[in-house]
Amino acid sequence: MRLPAILCAVSMVTATAHAQEWPRLPDGRVLITVRGVTLAFPADGPDRHDVRFNTRKRNMELGQVIDSPEKARRFFVKNDVLTITIPNLHNRTGLFLGRFDRKKLFNFVFSVGFDSASLANCRAWLDTFDRYRKRLVNEHVPVDANGWAEFANLKPPPRWFYVRSRDLAGLPKQFDSFVCNSFGSCVATTCVSQKVSFLYRFSRNFHKRETWRNVVNSAANVFRFLFDYAAKEKGDVRDLYLVALMDPNDGTPDAKAARAAHVWVEGARDVMRMLDSSRRISAHTRPNSTSCGREQRWIRVLEEKSKMRRIL
């Protein structure tokens, strides 16, 4: 008579354990949510040991975070200071993060910060780079072939600042602005949102200035892999919609479609206020049927999100 109860108990424990696991993408990568921000990481390979979730006193390796999700969640919550260090170590084999050529990212270190100090740091650097960008534009400072202007601050410790005249589409502000020291170490720091900052470090002794376009492209690919890929793979269109509206410089097709749908729906809502509720919007006010596939998807999302009734 006890067998059904035992089987039921076992199934409940199994279901609970399964519910606590990190979700996985079809290719096996793990989606780890830290303080409301979801990042994608490989489940296997040397990065399980190299990627560290750091606090003032302790750290957890990526492998530990994957294998012990409940312990990791408690770890994320109870520590004020929290950063993720993602180094590309030179003595590792295989692809970096299971995706990228390690040689192209030689000597790179990436970092994701979730604490107030990291966010204050990224905001301070954005202010600094904004000032240099204004000087670049107003003082007609010469730029190199790739668009970077150099500003030298030779007071000890000497530093060199590199900025371009505008931000890159689809990336956080000043993603391609660097500060370098006399040892050749260069750092780019940016605020991804009010919750998280992103930093990447490289050496200009290995990555010469004429190759910095490739440096930025490689760093951008890692950034998208960590931050954007998870939402897109899950099909979390609401997250993408919010990102698209927060970043007007995002030039990706999804972001453009989201903004187009947003403009159309907001206009439609204004019209609906003026029209009798029984009337329908005429066909000529709708998006072009030959090019509105993406817009229609976003319109459906916006309708659901705002609880407005269907008018199509």
N, C-alpha and C positions, 0 to 999 in steps of 0.2 A: 504493500500500500504506500510505502514511502518513495518508491521509484519516481512516480510522476512529480512529487514535490521536489525531489532532488534534481530531476531534469529541469524543472522550472527554475529552480535556484541557479543552476549552472548556466542556463540560457540567459537569465537576468544579469549575472555577473559578466558573462561574455558580451552582452549588449552594452553594459555600462562601460566596460574596458574599451570596446570598439568606439563608443561615442566620445571617449576622451582622447582618442588618437588624433594627431594632426591630419587634416585632409590631404589627399595626394592628387597630383595631376595624372593624366593618362600615361605619361612617360615615366612616372615613378617619383618625380620631384615632390617635395614636401612644402606645404603652405603653412608657415608659422606666423601667428598673429601676436604682435607685441604691442601692447597698449593701444589697440585699435588699428594698428598698421599691419597689413599682411605682406610678407616677403616670401619669395620662392627660393628654396635651396635644394641642392642635390641630396639624395638620400644616401649615396655611397661615395667612395673615393676618399682621397687624403684630406679633402676639405672638411670632412667630419671632425677631424682633430685640429685642423688649422684655424677654422672659424671659431671665434670666442665671443661669448656674451659676457661682458665685463661689468663688475661693480667695483666699489672702492676696495672691498676686502676679498671678494670671491669671483670666480668665473665659472661658466659652464661651456664645455665644448659643444659644437653643433650636434655631434653624435649623441651626447647626453640629453640635449634638448629634444631631439627626435625620439629617443628611446624612452624618455620619462616626461611626457607632456604635462602631467599634472604638477610634478615638481617644478618644471620650467615655468609654468604659469604662475605659481606662487613666487618663484624667484623674480619674475618680471615685475610683480606687483609690489612686493615688500621693499624693494631697493629703489631709493630715489635716483641715484646715479646709475645709468644703464647705457652702454654703448656696445655695438657689435663691430669687432675688428675682423676684416676679411683680407688676409694677406695672400699674395701670389708668391709663395716661397720658391727660390730658384732651384732647389734640389728635388722638387717634386716631378713626377712623370704624369702623363695623361693630361686631359684638358682641365683648365682652371674652371671651377664650379661645374664641371662636367660639360662645358659648352665652348670655352674660349681657348685660343692658342696662347699658351703661357709665354712664348717668346715675344709676342706682340705686346704683352702686358708685363714685361720683365721689370722687376723692382717695384711694381705697383702695390699699394696698400689702399684698401677702401675701408671706410668707417661709416656707420650709421648711428646717430645719436638720438636719444629719446628724453634726455634730462634737461633741466632748465639751463644748466651751464652750456651744454652743446648748442641749444637753441639761441642763447644769448650770444655765443661766439659766432654763429652763422649770421645773425642779424648785424653784428658789428662789422663783419667782413663785407656784407652786402653794402652797408653804408660807405665803407672805405672804397670799394670798387666803384660805387655810383659816383663818388666825388672824382675819382680818376677818369671815369668815362665822360663826365661833364667837361673836365679839362681837355680831354682828347678832342671833343667836338668843338668847344669854344675857342681853344687856343690853336686849333689846326695842327696838332702834334703829328709828326710823320709816323706812318705805320709800315710794317714790313710787307712782304708779298702775300702773306696769309691774313693780314688785317690787324695784327697785334701792335699796340704801341707800348713802349717801355718807359717806365717812370722809376728813376733810381732814388732811393733814400739812403745816403751813404753815412748817416749818423750811426754810431755803434748801437746795436749790431746792424750792419748794412743789409738792405733788402731791395729787391727789384720787383716791381709790380707790372703785370702784363694784362691789358684789357683790350677788348674790341668795341666797336661803336654800337653794337646791338646784340641782344640776346638771341640764342639759337631757338628755332621753333620746336615746340614739344618738349622742352627741357626747363628746369628751374632757372631762375634769374642768375646771371653771372656764372653759369656752369663752366664757361671756358675762360674765366679770369683766374690768374695765378699770382701767388707771391713766392719768390725764390730767395734762398739765403746764400751766403758765400760758399757753402759746401755743395751747392747744386741741387739741394732738395727743394722741390716745388709742391705747393699745396693749393688745391681748389676747394673752397667750402661754400655750400649753398644751403638754403632752407627749402626743404621739399614742401612742407606745410607747417601749420602751427604746432604740429605734434612731433616732427622729425626733421633732422638735418642729415646731410650727406656730404662726405669728404673723400677726396682721392688724392694720393700722394705719389709722386714719381721723381726720378732724378734726371735733370737736364744734362748730366754727364753722359747718360746713356741715350736719352731721347732728346736729340738736338732740336733747336728751335724750328728748323725747316720741316720737321716731322710732327709738329704739334697738332696739325689738323687730324692726323692719324691717332695721336694721343687722345684727343677729345672724342673722336668717333668711337675709339675702343672703350673709353670710360663711359660714354653714353650708352653703349650696348650693354655694359654691365649694369648700369643704373636701371635701364628699361627691363632687363632680365629680372632684377630684384623687385622692382616696384610695380611696373605696369603689366608684366606678363601674367602674373597671378590673376588679376582681375579679368583680363581678356580671355584666359583659358577657362576660367569659371563661367564666362558669359555674364559677368556681373555688370550689366549695362548701366545700372544706376550709379555705380562707382565711377565708370568711365564718363557718364554724363556730368557728374559733379566736377571731375577733373577737367573736362573740356570747358566748362563754364568758368572755372577758377583760373584757367590759363588761356587767355585769348590768343597767345602766340603759338599754341599747339596746332601745327599744320597737318597732322595726320588725318586720313580720310574719316575715321570715326569721330574725331573731335570736330571737324568741319561740319559733318552731318548733324552732330548733336546741336551745334550752335544754330544751324539752319532750321532744324526742327523747333528749337526753342523760340526763335524769332517768329516762325510761322504760327505756332500754337498761341503765343502771347498775342499776336495780331488777331487770331481767330477768336480768342476770348473777348477781346475788345469789341469785335463785331457782334458777338453773341449778346453782349450787354445791350447793344443798341437795337437788335432785331427781336421780333417776337419769338418766344421760345419754341414755337411750332415750325418756324421757318428753318430752312437748311442753307448752309453756305453754298453758293453756286460753284460749279465745277471750275470756273476760271480762276478762283482764288486758291485752288489746291496746288501743291507742288507738281512740277512737270512729271508726268507718269513715266517718262523714259529715263529719268535720272534720280528718282526719289526713293530707290530701294532702301538706302541707309536712312534717309530722313523719315520714311514711314516707320522704320523700326524704332527710331528715337521718339517719334510722335506717340507711338503706342506706350512707350515707357513714361513719357511726360503726362499722358492722359491718366495712366494708372497712378502716377505719383501725385498728381494734383487733384485726383478724384473727379475730374471734369467728365461729363458724359460724352459719348462718342458723337462726333459731328461729321465723320467722313462718310 
